Amino acid sequence: MAASEAAEAQEALAAAEGAIAHDIGVDTETQTIRVGLNTDLTGIFAPLTTKITDAHLAYWEWVNDNGGIQGWTIEPVVLDNAYDVPTHLENYEVMSGDGPESVVMFATSTGSPHSASTSELLIEDNMAAIPLSWYSGWADPSIGKNLFEVQTNYCIEAMNGTTYMAETYGPNVAIATFPGDYGQDAARGVKIAAEALGLNVVYDGEGAVIPGADQTPVITGIVESGADWVWVTLNPGHTAQLLGGSAAAGFTGQWIGSAPSWNPALLLVDGFKELADAFYTHSTYTVLLGEGAGAGAVGQAAGMQELLDVMREYRPEAPWDDFYIISWIQGYVVHQILDKAISNGNLTRAGVLAAANQVTADLNGLAPDQSWVGNPNDNVVRETYLYDVDLSLYTPGATISDEDGNSGYKLIKGPYASETALNWEYEPCFVAS
């Protein structure tokens, strides 16, 4: 039975009994709804994702303290996938089961190959998931039918970044990325824009950066390429390794990368922070915290003050970090899906999935609003944000309670969509063979 048909049948039965329909991950006696966070707490992205997770938990604490969602309390269930696909699958089995850690939907599914490994299982189980991953395939129903992508994707991000870098620094680009749905999705975006703009890919390191391997061949390829600038899709540690190693070998080109490639904590590293200040441009999917990150529109986003107020109440000593915006956006999306499901009278997994396919998520100005109804080409978000990494603005040691905190960012432009991105007919940019 299709999820929509199952949801309708359950709603009808519950209505006849005068109750809200429910099955797994919901306790009607305590009016509690469990949502899953299958995320990286100890793996290669943990320095970023642990902060995202903590602020996401703060969001639900605040919601619960203010009446929950129509009186329902949200209980997050957090399991560590260590950025490991088999572990992610093990966690999925626990949370998709019917035990004490079962959930009605996944508020976070961290990692592109990790989320892809559960895509068919989500369909079998009539469950919705919000990926902490910006892979372009999620918008394709044949790949990510029950994965509800948020913000733009790695491929479009790369189209926009490539356009800006080519206009600003020159036509010769080097590419260095991780393999798979993360790195190669972005690499294809660079190549789509390069073809449209007549650029030269002078070093093609798509998928060439293998975590834990010797990166000397990649560094050598970049240095010898004569590139005006480099696109990377890595984790922050590998970004630092490649940028630092290339600079040590005499390379003076500029750098930019997919949002997860950068962490402001790199500005604490003596010898590297000066390189980042001189050479790195940060691309991302949302506005960033505070007026310092981009006066005017950024500081005035409707959701920004709410985020700051709540974090200052619930996590006053938390480090200043722009990734909390991702936490808030995930919260908004799940909140609105569950609110719709409750209004529909159906908190079954199929009912929550049906609700996800009915809402347009209002992201309160933190990023473009998101819908999953209708044609993916019409729904895919094409805007990104570009920031200069500026060491003079960085406030090391700042907490979320500081009024003048800044992660070292100065807004260049955003929300920004290049002509290549606007004219691109949606399809998954990379599909693993």
SULQUIPE-V363674 format. One record per pair of residues at least 12 apart in sequence whose ideal C-beta (glycine too) atoms are under 8 Angstrom apart, sorted by the first residue. I is the first residue (numbers start at 1). J is the second residue. If there is no record, write none. Layout:
I;J, I;J
//
This chain:
3;126, 3;350, 3;353, 3;354, 4;350, 4;354, 4;357, 6;126, 6;348, 6;350, 7;21, 7;344, 7;346, 7;348, 7;350, 7;351, 7;353, 7;354, 10;23, 10;346, 10;348, 10;350, 10;351, 11;344, 11;345, 11;346, 11;351, 14;345, 14;346, 15;345, 20;342, 20;345, 20;346, 20;347, 21;345, 21;346, 21;347, 21;348, 21;351, 22;346, 22;347, 22;348, 23;348, 23;349, 24;97, 24;98, 24;102, 24;103, 24;104, 24;348, 24;349, 25;102, 25;103, 25;104, 25;105, 25;349, 26;104, 26;347, 26;348, 30;73, 31;68, 31;71, 31;72, 31;73, 32;72, 32;73, 32;74, 32;75, 33;69, 33;72, 33;73, 33;74, 33;75, 33;104, 33;338, 33;347, 34;74, 34;75, 34;76, 34;77, 34;101, 34;102, 34;103, 34;104, 35;74, 35;75, 35;76, 35;77, 35;103, 35;104, 35;105, 35;106, 35;107, 35;334, 35;338, 36;76, 36;77, 36;79, 36;91, 36;95, 36;103, 36;105, 36;106, 36;107, 36;108, 37;53, 37;56, 37;76, 37;77, 37;78, 37;79, 37;106, 37;107, 37;108, 38;79, 38;81, 38;88, 38;91, 38;92, 38;95, 38;106, 38;108, 38;109, 38;110, 38;114, 39;52, 39;53, 39;78, 39;79, 39;80, 39;81, 39;108, 39;110, 39;132, 40;80, 40;81, 40;82, 40;83, 40;110, 40;111, 41;53, 41;78, 41;80, 41;82, 42;80, 42;82, 43;81, 43;82, 43;83, 43;84, 44;83, 44;211, 44;235, 44;237, 45;83, 45;110, 45;111, 45;235, 45;260, 46;83, 47;236, 47;263, 47;265, 48;236, 48;260, 48;263, 48;323, 49;110, 49;132, 51;318, 51;319, 51;321, 51;323, 51;324, 51;327, 52;108, 52;132, 52;323, 52;324, 52;326, 52;327, 52;330, 53;78, 53;108, 53;327, 54;315, 54;318, 54;327, 55;311, 55;315, 55;318, 55;321, 55;323, 55;324, 55;327, 55;328, 56;76, 56;107, 56;108, 56;327, 56;330, 56;331, 57;76, 57;78, 58;310, 58;311, 58;314, 58;315, 58;327, 59;310, 59;327, 59;328, 59;330, 59;331, 60;74, 60;75, 60;76, 60;331, 61;314, 62;310, 62;313, 62;314, 63;331, 63;335, 69;335, 69;338, 69;339, 69;342, 70;339, 70;342, 70;343, 72;338, 72;342, 74;334, 74;338, 76;107, 77;95, 77;101, 77;103, 79;91, 79;94, 79;95, 79;101, 81;110, 81;111, 81;114, 83;110, 83;111, 83;114, 84;114, 85;111, 85;113, 85;114, 85;117, 88;109, 88;110, 88;111, 88;114, 88;115, 88;117, 88;118, 89;117, 89;118, 92;118, 92;121, 96;121, 96;125, 96;127, 104;127, 104;347, 104;348, 104;349, 104;352, 105;127, 105;128, 105;129, 105;334, 105;337, 105;338, 105;349, 105;352, 105;353, 105;356, 106;122, 106;127, 106;128, 106;129, 106;130, 107;130, 107;330, 107;331, 107;334, 108;130, 108;132, 108;330, 109;129, 109;130, 109;131, 109;132, 109;133, 109;147, 110;131, 110;132, 110;133, 111;132, 111;133, 111;182, 112;131, 112;133, 112;135, 112;180, 112;181, 112;182, 112;185, 113;180, 113;181, 113;182, 113;432, 114;133, 115;129, 115;131, 115;133, 115;135, 115;138, 115;144, 115;147, 116;135, 116;137, 116;143, 116;181, 116;432, 119;143, 119;144, 119;145, 119;146, 119;147, 122;145, 122;146, 122;147, 123;145, 123;146, 125;349, 126;348, 126;349, 126;350, 126;353, 127;146, 127;349, 127;352, 127;353, 128;146, 128;148, 128;337, 128;349, 128;352, 128;353, 128;356, 129;146, 129;147, 129;148, 130;147, 130;148, 130;150, 130;330, 130;333, 130;334, 131;144, 131;147, 131;148, 131;149, 131;150, 132;326, 132;330, 133;181, 133;182, 134;149, 134;151, 134;152, 134;153, 134;154, 134;157, 134;258, 134;259, 134;285, 135;149, 135;153, 135;154, 135;181, 135;182, 135;185, 135;430, 136;153, 136;154, 136;155, 136;156, 136;185, 136;189, 136;426, 136;428, 136;429, 136;430, 137;181, 137;185, 137;428, 137;430, 137;431, 138;153, 139;153, 139;376, 139;379, 139;380, 139;426, 139;428, 140;376, 140;427, 140;428, 141;376, 143;428, 143;431, 146;353, 148;333, 148;337, 148;356, 148;370, 148;372, 149;370, 149;372, 150;329, 150;330, 150;333, 150;361, 150;367, 150;370, 151;285, 151;286, 151;329, 151;367, 151;368, 151;370, 151;381, 152;285, 152;380, 152;381, 152;382, 152;383, 152;384, 153;185, 153;380, 153;381, 153;429, 154;182, 154;185, 154;186, 154;189, 154;233, 154;258, 154;429, 155;185, 155;186, 155;188, 155;189, 155;192, 155;429, 155;430, 156;189, 156;380, 156;381, 156;382, 156;384, 156;421, 156;424, 157;186, 157;189, 157;258, 157;259, 157;283, 157;285, 157;384, 158;186, 158;187, 158;188, 158;189, 158;190, 158;192, 158;193, 158;231, 158;233, 158;258, 159;189, 159;190, 159;192, 159;193, 159;418, 159;420, 159;421, 159;424, 160;283, 160;382, 160;383, 160;384, 160;386, 160;416, 160;417, 160;418, 160;420, 160;421, 161;190, 161;231, 161;256, 161;281, 161;283, 161;384, 161;386, 162;189, 162;190, 162;193, 162;194, 162;197, 162;199, 162;231, 162;418, 162;420, 163;193, 163;197, 163;418, 163;419, 163;420, 163;421, 164;256, 164;281, 164;386, 164;412, 164;413, 164;416, 164;418, 165;228, 165;229, 165;231, 165;254, 165;256, 165;281, 166;193, 166;194, 166;197, 166;199, 168;254, 169;228, 169;229, 169;253, 169;254, 170;228, 170;229, 171;197, 171;198, 171;199, 171;200, 171;228, 172;199, 172;200, 172;202, 172;225, 172;226, 172;227, 172;228, 172;229, 173;190, 173;194, 173;199, 173;200, 173;201, 173;202, 173;227, 173;228, 173;229, 173;230, 173;231, 174;201, 174;202, 174;203, 174;205, 174;221, 174;222, 174;225, 174;227, 174;229, 174;230, 174;231, 174;253, 175;187, 175;190, 175;191, 175;201, 175;203, 175;204, 175;205, 175;206, 175;230, 175;231, 175;232, 176;203, 176;205, 176;208, 176;209, 176;218, 176;221, 176;222, 176;230, 176;231, 176;232, 176;234, 176;242, 177;205, 177;206, 177;207, 177;208, 177;209, 177;231, 177;232, 177;233, 177;234, 178;207, 178;209, 178;210, 178;211, 178;233, 178;234, 178;235, 178;238, 179;207, 179;208, 179;209, 179;210, 180;207, 180;432, 181;430, 181;432, 182;233, 182;258, 182;260, 183;206, 183;207, 183;209, 183;233, 183;234, 184;206, 184;207, 184;430, 185;233, 185;428, 185;429, 185;430, 186;231, 186;233, 186;258, 187;206, 187;207, 187;231, 187;233, 187;430, 188;206, 188;429, 188;430, 189;429, 190;231, 191;206, 192;420, 192;424, 192;429, 193;418, 193;420, 196;419, 196;420, 196;423, 197;420, 202;225, 202;226, 202;227, 203;221, 203;222, 203;224, 203;225, 203;227, 205;218, 205;221, 205;222, 208;221, 209;232, 209;234, 209;238, 209;242, 211;235, 211;238, 215;238, 215;241, 215;242, 215;245, 216;245, 218;242, 219;242, 219;245, 219;246, 219;249, 220;249, 222;242, 222;246, 222;251, 222;253, 223;246, 223;249, 223;250, 223;251, 227;253, 228;253, 228;254, 229;253, 229;254, 229;255, 229;256, 230;242, 230;243, 230;246, 230;253, 230;254, 230;255, 230;256, 231;256, 231;257, 232;255, 232;256, 232;257, 232;258, 232;261, 233;257, 233;258, 233;261, 234;257, 234;258, 234;261, 235;260, 235;261, 236;260, 236;261, 236;262, 236;263, 236;265, 236;266, 238;261, 239;255, 239;257, 239;261, 239;262, 239;266, 240;266, 240;269, 240;272, 243;255, 243;272, 243;275, 243;276, 243;279, 243;280, 244;271, 244;272, 244;275, 247;275, 247;279, 252;279, 253;279, 254;279, 254;280, 254;281, 255;279, 255;280, 255;281, 256;280, 256;281, 256;282, 256;283, 257;282, 257;283, 258;283, 259;282, 259;283, 259;284, 259;285, 262;280, 262;282, 262;389, 264;321, 264;322, 264;394, 264;407, 264;408, 264;409, 267;389, 267;391, 267;394, 267;396, 267;408, 268;396, 273;391, 274;391, 276;389, 276;391, 277;389, 277;390, 277;391, 277;392, 277;408, 280;389, 281;386, 281;387, 281;388, 281;389, 281;412, 282;386, 282;387, 282;388, 282;389, 282;409, 283;384, 283;385, 283;386, 283;387, 284;322, 284;384, 284;385, 284;387, 285;367, 285;381, 285;384, 285;385, 286;322, 286;325, 286;326, 286;329, 286;366, 286;367, 286;385, 287;301, 287;304, 287;325, 287;365, 287;366, 287;367, 287;385, 287;414, 288;322, 288;325, 288;385, 288;387, 288;407, 288;409, 288;411, 289;304, 289;307, 289;308, 289;320, 289;321, 289;322, 289;324, 289;325, 289;405, 289;406, 289;407, 290;304, 290;308, 290;404, 290;405, 290;406, 292;393, 292;404, 292;405, 292;406, 292;409, 293;322, 293;387, 293;406, 293;407, 293;409, 293;410, 293;411, 294;387, 294;409, 294;410, 294;411, 294;414, 295;411, 298;411, 300;365, 301;364, 301;365, 301;366, 302;364, 302;365, 303;328, 303;332, 303;363, 303;364, 303;365, 303;366, 304;365, 304;366, 306;328, 306;364, 307;324, 307;325, 307;328, 307;366, 308;400, 311;324, 311;400, 312;400, 312;401, 315;400, 316;399, 316;400, 316;401, 317;399, 317;401, 318;399, 318;400, 319;398, 319;399, 319;400, 320;395, 320;398, 320;399, 320;400, 320;402, 320;405, 320;406, 320;407, 321;400, 321;407, 322;407, 322;409, 324;400, 325;366, 325;367, 328;364, 328;366, 329;363, 329;366, 329;367, 332;361, 332;362, 332;363, 332;364, 332;366, 333;361, 333;363, 333;370, 336;359, 336;361, 336;362, 337;352, 337;355, 337;356, 337;359, 337;361, 338;352, 338;355, 340;355, 340;358, 340;359, 341;354, 341;355, 356;372, 357;372, 357;373, 358;373, 359;371, 360;373, 367;381, 368;381, 368;383, 368;415, 376;426, 377;425, 377;426, 380;426, 382;417, 382;421, 382;422, 382;424, 383;414, 383;415, 383;416, 383;417, 384;414, 384;415, 384;416, 384;417, 385;411, 385;413, 385;414, 385;415, 385;416, 386;411, 386;412, 386;413, 386;414, 386;416, 387;409, 387;410, 387;411, 387;412, 387;414, 388;409, 388;410, 388;411, 388;412, 389;408, 389;409, 390;408, 390;409, 390;410, 391;408, 393;406, 393;408, 393;409, 393;410, 394;406, 394;407, 394;408, 395;407
//
